[in-house]
Amino acid sequence: MPLRALYVDFNSYFASVEQQLQPELRGRPVGVLPVLADTTCCIAASYEAKRCGVKTGTSVRDARRLCPDIRLVEARPAVYVERHHRLVEAVECCLHVERVLSIDEMACRLTGSDTRRERALAIARQIKHAIQDAAGSEIRCSIGIAPNTFLAKVASDMEKPDGLVVIEQADLPEALYGLGLRDLCGIGKAMEQRLLRHGIHSVRALCAAGREALRTAWGSIEGERMHARLRGEELPEQPSQRASVGHSHVLPPELRTPEAAFSVLHRLLQKAAMRLRSYGCVAGALHVKVKFQDGGRWEQQARFDQTGDTLQLLGALDRLWREFPGKSQSPPHGVAVALTQLGEQTRRSRSLFDAGRSHDQLNAVIDSVNLRYGRQSLYFGGAYRALHAAPMRIAFNHIPDPETEGDG
């Protein structure tokens, strides 16, 4: 099979952007935090910090212990999103970007003469130069080239930072034998345990297993899909359906009270409701979660007729909050809301006594004003204490839209 996929993975993206924009951070260990507080953890680390053992999820306390001279900076999601779009344009100038997988990953398709090894390598080097020209010397990427996107992603992880790895059909499966099972996309901790129970203890054993054996190990057709991917086949992308719309926030020290936590939840839910409507969706359930400083958590869920109305959703939040244990717990440390059981707004059937019709115009006006004049121009009062909390965040495989999720 020819080389048909090129995968671009930006190295330590958030930390690299900070090093590019703040020259004093270059060459130094850097940790990026969601909020400047001693009780939070790193959401990104520079390669200098990674060499000291700091990684995503490392607490501030441990980061300082592992790397005493680490510089900790607060994340700037709006900046990372702006740079992301600049980087997509830079890659697009060299090769069409077929899919953007996340804020720091994208996949491209190789066709025609570009499928030849030397030509594919030349394009990869051109992409690296274009990235440096567009975003600066601190923004580096690892590029993988392979017969399919799955293997190209694997190749991009083999050499970091600033790597360039090619896996050709003739290299398979031996090129994969040095990897661990968890190094392969789609195999997490639970799946690894399933494979071990089925006698598959290594990537070598995984590659040697037959199609039916992998289907049995996975318990679904996904095992057959893995069998095909390992052999270089490019499978059609599975149609995805949005399952939830939500936001979470690590509370800064001044907001670690039940009253302030509720205000932040109010703000998060208003943001989520606006996003929900922008997707043309309605929700049938609200899930609320509070994490406490002692490691405990409180979770509640409410179900209702599908709606996209902010007032109805806030009413559900109010009802759930009546069950909150209050000051009997340790201080709240983080909060999250998620709207689930989604459906298309046009397909929703209204209740005979649905008052939502009268709210549709109100929601439309609120959205219109906030899009035109800034996201805090019109809001419901429960969010007042948290107007400057819960800024735009970047989640895995979701790139925020500044229009609906920005802080302006």
C-alpha positions as CSV (number, residue, x, y, z in Angstrom):
1,M,0.0,0.0,0.0
2,P,1.3,3.5,-0.8
3,L,1.9,6.2,1.8
4,R,-1.6,7.9,2.0
5,A,-1.6,9.7,5.3
6,L,0.4,12.5,6.9
7,Y,-0.2,13.3,10.6
8,V,0.9,16.6,12.3
9,D,1.2,16.6,16.1
10,F,2.3,19.9,17.7
11,N,4.7,19.3,20.6
12,S,3.8,20.5,24.1
13,Y,1.5,23.0,22.3
14,F,0.3,25.2,25.2
15,A,3.7,25.5,26.8
16,S,5.4,26.1,23.4
17,V,3.1,28.9,22.6
18,E,3.9,30.5,26.0
19,Q,7.6,30.1,25.3
20,Q,7.2,31.7,21.9
21,L,5.3,34.7,23.3
22,Q,7.4,35.1,26.4
23,P,11.1,34.8,25.4
24,E,12.2,34.7,29.1
25,L,10.5,31.2,29.3
26,R,12.5,29.7,26.4
27,G,14.8,26.9,27.4
28,R,13.3,26.8,30.8
29,P,10.8,24.3,32.4
30,V,7.3,25.6,32.1
31,G,4.0,24.3,33.4
32,V,0.7,25.6,32.2
33,L,-2.1,25.8,34.8
34,P,-5.9,26.3,34.4
35,V,-5.8,28.9,37.3
36,L,-2.9,30.2,39.3
37,A,-3.4,28.3,42.6
38,D,-1.3,25.8,44.6
39,T,-4.2,23.3,44.7
40,T,-4.5,22.8,40.9
41,C,-2.5,20.7,38.4
42,C,-0.6,21.2,35.2
43,I,-2.6,20.9,32.0
44,A,0.5,21.1,29.9
45,A,4.3,21.0,30.4
46,S,7.2,22.0,28.2
47,Y,9.8,19.4,27.2
48,E,12.2,20.9,29.7
49,A,9.7,20.2,32.4
50,K,8.9,16.8,31.1
51,R,12.5,15.8,31.4
52,C,12.1,16.4,35.1
53,G,9.1,14.2,35.3
54,V,6.4,16.9,35.1
55,K,3.5,16.0,32.8
56,T,-0.2,16.7,32.3
57,G,-2.0,16.1,35.6
58,T,1.0,16.7,37.8
59,S,0.0,18.7,40.9
60,V,1.6,22.1,41.5
61,R,3.1,20.7,44.7
62,D,4.7,17.8,42.9
63,A,5.8,19.9,39.9
64,R,7.7,22.2,42.3
65,R,9.2,19.2,44.0
66,L,10.3,17.5,40.8
67,C,11.5,20.7,39.2
68,P,12.3,23.5,41.7
69,D,13.0,26.1,39.0
70,I,9.8,25.5,37.0
71,R,7.9,28.5,35.8
72,L,4.1,28.2,36.2
73,V,1.8,30.3,34.0
74,E,-1.9,30.6,33.6
75,A,-3.4,29.2,30.4
76,R,-4.6,31.6,27.7
77,P,-7.1,29.5,25.7
78,A,-8.1,32.4,23.3
79,V,-4.4,32.8,22.4
80,Y,-4.0,29.1,21.7
81,V,-7.1,29.0,19.5
82,E,-5.9,32.0,17.5
83,R,-2.5,30.3,17.0
84,H,-4.2,27.1,16.1
85,H,-6.0,28.6,13.2
86,R,-2.8,30.3,12.1
87,L,-1.1,26.8,12.1
88,V,-3.9,25.2,10.2
89,E,-3.5,27.8,7.5
90,A,0.3,27.2,7.4
91,V,-0.2,23.5,6.9
92,E,-2.9,24.1,4.3
93,C,-0.5,26.1,2.2
94,C,1.6,22.9,1.8
95,L,-1.0,20.1,1.9
96,H,-4.8,20.0,2.3
97,V,-5.8,19.4,5.9
98,E,-8.4,16.7,5.7
99,R,-9.3,16.6,9.4
100,V,-8.6,18.7,12.5
101,L,-8.5,16.2,15.3
102,S,-7.8,18.6,18.2
103,I,-6.2,21.9,19.1
104,D,-2.8,20.3,18.4
105,E,-3.4,17.5,15.9
106,M,-4.4,17.3,12.2
107,A,-4.5,14.7,9.5
108,C,-3.7,15.2,5.8
109,R,-4.3,13.0,2.8
110,L,-1.4,12.1,0.4
111,T,-2.4,11.5,-3.3
112,G,-0.8,11.0,-6.6
113,S,3.0,11.5,-6.7
114,D,2.9,12.8,-3.1
115,T,2.5,9.1,-2.0
116,R,6.1,8.4,-2.9
117,R,8.4,8.4,0.1
118,E,10.8,11.1,-0.9
119,R,8.0,13.4,-2.1
120,A,6.1,12.8,1.2
121,L,9.2,13.6,3.2
122,A,9.8,16.8,1.2
123,I,6.2,17.9,2.0
124,A,6.7,17.2,5.7
125,R,9.8,19.3,5.8
126,Q,8.0,22.1,3.9
127,I,5.3,22.0,6.6
128,K,7.8,22.3,9.4
129,H,9.3,25.4,7.7
130,A,5.9,26.9,7.1
131,I,5.0,26.4,10.8
132,Q,8.2,28.2,11.9
133,D,7.5,31.1,9.5
134,A,3.9,31.4,10.6
135,A,4.2,30.9,14.4
136,G,7.8,31.1,15.4
137,S,10.8,29.0,16.3
138,E,9.4,27.6,19.5
139,I,6.4,26.0,17.8
140,R,7.5,22.6,16.7
141,C,5.7,19.5,15.5
142,S,6.2,15.8,15.0
143,I,5.0,14.4,11.7
144,G,4.1,10.8,11.0
145,I,3.7,9.4,7.4
146,A,2.1,6.0,6.8
147,P,-0.4,4.0,4.7
148,N,-3.3,5.1,6.9
149,T,-4.1,7.8,9.4
150,F,-4.0,5.4,12.4
151,L,-0.4,4.4,11.6
152,A,0.6,8.0,10.7
153,K,-0.6,9.1,14.2
154,V,1.5,6.2,15.7
155,A,4.5,7.3,13.7
156,S,4.1,10.9,14.9
157,D,4.4,9.7,18.5
158,M,7.5,7.7,17.9
159,E,10.0,10.6,17.8
160,K,9.4,13.8,19.9
161,P,10.0,16.7,19.8
162,D,10.3,17.8,16.2
163,G,10.2,14.3,14.8
164,L,9.7,12.9,11.3
165,V,8.9,9.2,11.0
166,V,7.8,7.1,8.0
167,I,6.2,3.7,8.4
168,E,5.9,2.0,5.0
169,Q,3.9,-1.1,4.2
170,A,7.1,-3.1,4.0
171,D,8.0,-2.1,7.6
172,L,4.9,-3.7,9.1
173,P,4.3,-5.2,11.5
174,E,7.9,-5.1,12.8
175,A,8.0,-1.3,13.1
176,L,5.4,-1.5,15.8
177,Y,7.0,-4.2,18.0
178,G,8.8,-1.7,20.2
179,L,5.6,0.0,21.3
180,G,3.4,-0.8,24.3
181,L,-0.2,-1.7,23.9
182,R,-1.2,1.7,25.4
183,D,0.9,3.5,22.8
184,L,-1.8,2.6,20.2
185,C,-4.7,5.0,19.8
186,G,-7.9,3.2,21.0
187,I,-6.3,1.1,23.7
188,G,-6.7,2.6,27.1
189,K,-6.3,1.1,30.6
190,A,-9.5,-0.9,30.5
191,M,-9.0,-2.2,26.9
192,E,-5.4,-3.2,27.8
193,Q,-6.8,-5.3,30.7
194,R,-9.3,-7.0,28.3
195,L,-6.4,-7.8,25.9
196,L,-4.3,-9.2,28.7
197,R,-7.2,-11.5,29.8
198,H,-7.3,-12.8,26.2
199,G,-3.6,-13.6,26.2
200,I,-2.5,-10.6,24.2
201,H,0.4,-9.1,26.2
202,S,2.3,-7.2,23.6
203,V,1.9,-5.3,20.3
204,R,3.7,-8.3,18.6
205,A,0.9,-10.6,19.9
206,L,-1.7,-8.0,18.9
207,C,-0.4,-7.9,15.3
208,A,-0.3,-11.7,15.1
209,A,-3.9,-12.2,16.3
210,G,-6.5,-13.0,13.7
211,R,-9.5,-10.8,12.8
212,E,-12.0,-13.0,14.8
213,A,-9.7,-13.2,17.8
214,L,-9.5,-9.4,18.0
215,R,-13.3,-9.1,17.5
216,T,-13.7,-11.4,20.5
217,A,-11.1,-9.5,22.6
218,W,-12.8,-6.2,21.9
219,G,-16.3,-7.6,22.1
220,S,-17.3,-5.7,19.0
221,I,-16.6,-5.0,15.4
222,E,-14.0,-2.5,16.7
223,G,-11.6,-5.4,17.0
224,E,-11.9,-6.1,13.3
225,R,-11.3,-2.5,12.6
226,M,-8.1,-2.6,14.7
227,H,-7.0,-5.7,12.7
228,A,-7.4,-3.8,9.5
229,R,-5.7,-0.6,10.7
230,L,-2.6,-2.5,11.9
231,R,-2.2,-3.7,8.3
232,G,-2.4,-0.3,6.8
233,E,-6.0,-0.2,5.6
234,E,-7.7,3.2,5.7
235,L,-11.2,2.7,7.0
236,P,-14.1,5.1,6.4
237,E,-14.5,7.5,9.2
238,Q,-17.3,6.5,11.6
239,P,-20.1,9.0,11.8
240,S,-20.1,10.7,15.1
241,Q,-23.0,12.2,17.0
242,R,-22.6,14.9,19.7
243,A,-23.4,13.2,23.0
244,S,-23.1,16.2,25.4
245,V,-22.4,19.9,25.8
246,G,-20.7,21.0,28.9
247,H,-18.2,23.0,30.8
248,S,-16.0,22.6,33.8
249,H,-13.9,24.9,35.9
250,V,-11.3,24.6,38.7
251,L,-12.3,27.2,41.2
252,P,-9.8,29.9,42.2
253,P,-9.3,30.2,46.0
254,E,-11.6,33.2,46.3
255,L,-14.5,31.2,44.9
256,R,-14.2,28.1,47.0
257,T,-17.4,28.5,48.9
258,P,-20.8,26.8,48.2
259,E,-22.4,30.2,47.2
260,A,-19.6,31.1,44.8
261,A,-19.5,27.6,43.4
262,F,-23.2,27.8,42.6
263,S,-22.6,31.1,40.8
264,V,-19.9,29.5,38.7
265,L,-22.3,26.6,37.9
266,H,-24.9,29.2,36.8
267,R,-22.3,30.8,34.5
268,L,-21.2,27.5,33.1
269,L,-24.8,26.4,32.4
270,Q,-25.6,29.7,30.6
271,K,-22.6,29.2,28.4
272,A,-23.5,25.6,27.7
273,A,-27.1,26.6,26.9
274,M,-25.9,29.2,24.3
275,R,-23.6,26.6,22.7
276,L,-26.4,24.0,22.7
277,R,-28.6,26.4,20.7
278,S,-25.8,27.3,18.3
279,Y,-25.6,23.6,17.4
280,G,-29.4,23.5,16.8
281,C,-29.8,21.1,19.6
282,V,-32.0,20.5,22.7
283,A,-31.2,18.5,25.8
284,G,-33.2,16.2,28.0
285,A,-30.9,15.9,31.0
286,L,-28.6,18.0,33.1
287,H,-25.6,16.5,35.1
288,V,-24.0,18.6,37.8
289,K,-20.7,17.7,39.6
290,V,-18.8,19.4,42.4
291,K,-15.3,18.2,43.5
292,F,-14.1,19.0,47.0
293,Q,-10.6,19.8,48.2
294,D,-10.4,16.5,50.2
295,G,-11.0,14.5,47.0
296,G,-14.7,13.8,47.6
297,R,-17.4,14.7,45.1
298,W,-21.1,15.4,44.8
299,E,-23.1,14.6,41.6
300,Q,-26.7,15.0,40.7
301,Q,-28.7,14.6,37.5
302,A,-32.1,15.9,36.4
303,R,-34.2,14.7,33.5
304,F,-36.9,16.7,31.7
305,D,-38.6,17.2,28.4
306,Q,-36.0,18.2,25.8
307,T,-35.3,21.9,25.8
308,G,-32.8,24.5,24.8
309,D,-34.3,27.2,27.0
310,T,-31.9,28.8,29.5
311,L,-34.6,29.6,32.1
312,Q,-35.8,26.0,32.1
313,L,-32.3,24.7,32.4
314,L,-31.5,27.1,35.3
315,G,-34.6,25.9,37.0
316,A,-33.3,22.4,36.9
317,L,-30.0,23.5,38.3
318,D,-31.9,25.3,41.2
319,R,-33.8,22.1,42.0
320,L,-30.6,20.0,42.0
321,W,-28.7,22.5,44.2
322,R,-31.3,22.1,47.0
323,E,-29.7,18.7,47.6
324,F,-26.2,20.1,47.9
325,P,-24.7,19.1,51.3
326,G,-23.4,22.7,51.8
327,K,-20.8,23.5,54.5
328,S,-20.8,19.9,55.9
329,Q,-18.2,19.1,53.2
330,S,-14.7,20.4,52.6
331,P,-14.5,23.5,50.4
332,P,-15.5,23.0,46.7
333,H,-12.5,22.8,44.4
334,G,-14.0,22.3,40.9
335,V,-17.5,22.3,39.3
336,A,-18.9,21.0,36.1
337,V,-22.2,20.9,34.1
338,A,-23.1,18.7,31.2
339,L,-26.3,18.7,29.0
340,T,-27.0,15.2,27.7
341,Q,-29.7,13.2,25.9
342,L,-29.4,15.6,23.0
343,G,-31.7,15.9,20.0
344,E,-32.2,18.2,17.1
345,Q,-34.2,21.3,17.9
346,T,-36.4,20.9,14.7
347,R,-37.4,17.4,15.7
348,R,-38.5,18.2,19.2
349,S,-42.2,17.6,20.1
350,R,-43.5,20.2,22.6
351,S,-45.6,19.4,25.6
352,L,-49.2,20.8,25.4
353,F,-48.4,23.0,28.4
354,D,-44.9,23.9,27.2
355,A,-44.1,27.5,28.1
356,G,-40.9,27.4,26.2
357,R,-42.4,29.0,23.1
358,S,-42.5,32.3,24.9
359,H,-38.9,31.9,25.9
360,D,-37.6,31.2,22.4
361,Q,-37.6,34.9,21.5
362,L,-35.9,35.8,24.8
363,N,-33.1,33.3,24.1
364,A,-32.7,34.5,20.6
365,V,-32.3,38.1,21.8
366,I,-29.8,37.1,24.5
367,D,-27.7,35.2,22.1
368,S,-27.8,38.0,19.5
369,V,-26.8,40.7,21.9
370,N,-24.0,38.6,23.5
371,L,-22.6,37.7,20.0
372,R,-22.7,41.3,19.0
373,Y,-21.6,43.2,22.1
374,G,-19.8,40.5,24.2
375,R,-20.7,37.3,26.0
376,Q,-21.4,39.2,29.3
377,S,-23.7,41.8,27.9
378,L,-26.9,40.0,28.9
379,Y,-27.0,37.2,31.5
380,F,-29.2,35.8,34.3
381,G,-28.3,37.2,37.7
382,G,-27.3,33.9,39.3
383,A,-24.0,34.2,37.4
384,Y,-23.2,37.7,38.7
385,R,-20.5,36.7,41.2
386,A,-18.7,34.6,38.6
387,L,-18.7,36.9,35.6
388,H,-14.9,36.8,35.5
389,A,-14.6,33.2,36.4
390,A,-14.8,30.2,34.1
391,P,-13.1,31.7,31.0
392,M,-12.9,29.9,27.7
393,R,-11.2,26.5,28.1
394,I,-9.9,23.9,25.5
395,A,-11.1,20.3,25.9
396,F,-9.8,17.3,24.2
397,N,-11.0,17.2,20.5
398,H,-13.1,20.4,21.0
399,I,-11.7,23.7,19.8
400,P,-13.7,26.5,21.3
401,D,-15.5,29.0,19.0
402,P,-14.6,32.5,20.4
403,E,-18.0,33.7,19.0
404,T,-20.0,31.6,21.4
405,E,-17.5,30.6,24.0
406,G,-15.2,33.6,24.3
407,D,-14.8,35.8,27.3
408,G,-15.4,39.2,25.7
